[in-house]
Amino acid sequence: MTKRNELAVLIAFVLFSAITACAPTTSPSASSQLRVVATTTQVAALAKVVGGDYIALNGLLPIGVDPHEYELTPADLRALADAQVIIKNGLGFEKPFDQPIANLGGKVLVVDTSTGAAIRKGDEQEPQGDTHIWHSIPNAIVMLNNIRDGLIKADPAHADAYRTNAAAYEDKLNELDQYIKQQIATIPPANRKLVTNHDAFGYYLDRYGLTLVGSVIPSMDTSYEPSAKELADLVRQIKAQQVKAVFTEASINSALAKQIAQEAGVRVVEGGLYGDTLGPPGSGAETLDGMLKHNTDVIVSNLK
Ligand SMILES: [Zn+2]
């Protein structure tokens, strides 16, 4: 090899090394994003609204899965360990996550979105309070702003964006609150009675003036198994109070609800309401506001 050729090879080698050294293993934007893990579909949707492109969001609970009875995967545990911020519903709603999060020993910023929310009284299975806080728009706004504050704490450089995003969504939720009130007002007062699959809608019912006649699973926790007497009582109540429909839920097997509706001689609204999960992409219920609007429209069209 001539001296000249040697030089050419050397230059080529140096250039090649420089290029490969510069080639990032992940895109620059991805590496600068805040690593956020959210437990439930509801808090993941809120985190997405607030964090936008500044966060790399990993929502752990799949759409359509019952959070009360979820089993964590090894990938979930790795995601929790690798997170910079963990966002959870709180109040024990995602109970299976509580111990693994506690095991991280305070090394990660954990945002409990229920902090400061107005909590309804719980039941025997949920003694710490009704966990389904996001069905009340004032509580959803508290959750939103807890997420905003957590992201600002972890990533102050993008504080303005987080504030702007949260404020815009708060406006949207307040408009939706008005819409729901107007819609529920179109249901004749005598028909404003609900039978649901489990006790997930207390916040919604309280806010919009509906009454819960009963639930197929008469508990805030879906793992509760109703007795034959409880089921028979519910059928009697549906008949006595002339309830118009039984609403099933997206994340719960509807067989028992169908049976109850049949025995009571009323309509069953299949896959009707989103209680503990948001809807799949394209359903219109994949956002918190979309889900609340969906539930409202389903309730109104079936009780009018
Ligand atoms: Zn529930």
Residues whose N, C-alpha, C, O or C-beta is under 5 A from the ligand:
A	BS01	ZN	A200 M220 D276
